[in-house]
């Protein structure tokens, strides 16, 4: 919130400009609990600098869509969901191997 400051505002050192030429998928949630219209796909994408590792969360983009409608409408998502579902047995086996260690 900007304020009126009597006299000169406190000085600070110059801050170099930063660039965020990449995007970082910071959150991905597939909610398929009802197998119906209430299921959602949620993602949060933030500007990212792959060289410095810095993110700019204040400029995040949040996307929340009905899951099954999006799967039907977006061929790439349909392919991705099929790949995720096909990977589940291998992920279960991986988890078992971690628990056995």
C-alpha positions as CSV (number, residue, x, y, z in Angstrom):
1,X,0.0,0.0,0.0
2,X,1.6,3.3,-1.0
3,X,2.0,6.0,1.7
4,X,2.9,9.6,1.8
5,X,6.3,9.9,3.4
6,X,7.3,13.3,4.9
7,X,10.5,14.6,3.2
8,X,12.6,12.2,1.1
9,X,11.6,8.5,1.1
10,X,14.2,6.2,2.6
11,X,16.8,5.3,0.0
12,X,17.6,1.8,-1.1
13,X,20.3,0.3,-3.2
14,X,19.3,-0.2,-6.8
15,X,17.8,-3.6,-7.5
16,X,19.0,-5.2,-10.8
17,X,16.3,-6.2,-13.2
18,X,15.3,-9.8,-13.2
19,X,14.0,-11.9,-16.1
20,X,11.9,-15.0,-15.9
21,X,12.0,-16.5,-19.4
22,X,10.6,-19.9,-18.4
23,X,7.5,-21.3,-16.7
24,X,7.5,-23.6,-13.7
25,X,4.5,-25.9,-13.0
26,X,4.4,-25.4,-9.2
27,X,1.2,-27.4,-8.5
28,X,-0.7,-30.1,-10.3
29,X,-3.7,-31.7,-8.7
30,X,-6.0,-34.2,-10.4
31,X,-9.1,-34.7,-8.3
32,X,-11.1,-37.6,-9.6
33,X,-12.9,-38.6,-6.3
34,X,-16.4,-38.7,-7.7
35,X,-15.9,-39.9,-11.2
36,X,-18.2,-37.2,-12.3
37,X,-18.9,-33.5,-12.9
38,X,-17.2,-32.4,-9.6
39,X,-13.8,-33.8,-10.6
40,X,-11.2,-31.1,-11.4
41,X,-7.8,-30.5,-12.8
42,X,-5.9,-27.7,-11.0
43,X,-2.5,-26.3,-12.0
44,X,-0.5,-23.3,-10.8
45,X,2.2,-22.0,-13.2
46,X,4.7,-19.4,-12.1
47,X,7.3,-17.4,-14.1
48,X,10.7,-19.0,-13.6
49,X,14.4,-18.4,-14.4
50,X,16.0,-21.8,-15.0
51,X,19.5,-20.4,-14.7
52,X,19.0,-18.8,-11.2
53,X,16.2,-21.1,-10.0
54,X,14.2,-18.0,-9.0
55,X,10.4,-18.0,-9.2
56,X,8.0,-15.1,-9.3
57,X,5.0,-16.4,-7.3
58,X,3.3,-13.1,-7.3
59,X,2.6,-13.5,-11.0
60,X,1.2,-17.1,-10.8
61,X,-1.4,-18.3,-13.2
62,X,-4.0,-20.7,-11.7
63,X,-6.0,-23.0,-13.9
64,X,-9.0,-25.0,-12.6
65,X,-11.1,-26.9,-15.1
66,X,-13.7,-29.7,-15.0
67,X,-11.5,-32.8,-15.4
68,X,-13.5,-35.0,-17.6
69,X,-14.7,-32.2,-19.9
70,X,-11.1,-31.1,-20.3
71,X,-9.9,-34.7,-21.0
72,X,-12.6,-34.9,-23.7
73,X,-11.8,-31.5,-25.2
74,X,-8.0,-31.5,-25.1
75,X,-6.3,-34.4,-26.9
76,X,-3.0,-33.9,-25.2
77,X,-4.6,-34.2,-21.8
78,X,-6.4,-37.4,-22.9
79,X,-3.0,-38.8,-23.9
80,X,-1.4,-37.6,-20.6
81,X,-4.2,-39.1,-18.5
82,X,-3.9,-42.5,-20.3
83,X,-0.1,-42.4,-19.6
84,X,-0.7,-41.6,-15.9
85,X,-3.3,-44.4,-15.6
86,X,-0.9,-46.9,-17.4
87,X,1.9,-45.9,-15.0
88,X,-0.1,-46.6,-11.8
89,X,0.9,-50.3,-11.4
90,X,4.6,-49.3,-11.7
91,X,4.2,-46.5,-9.2
92,X,2.6,-48.9,-6.7
93,X,5.5,-51.3,-7.2
94,X,7.9,-48.5,-6.7
95,X,6.2,-47.5,-3.5
96,X,6.3,-51.1,-2.2
97,X,10.1,-51.2,-2.9
98,X,10.6,-48.0,-0.9
99,X,8.6,-49.4,2.0
100,X,10.6,-52.7,1.9
101,X,13.9,-50.8,2.1
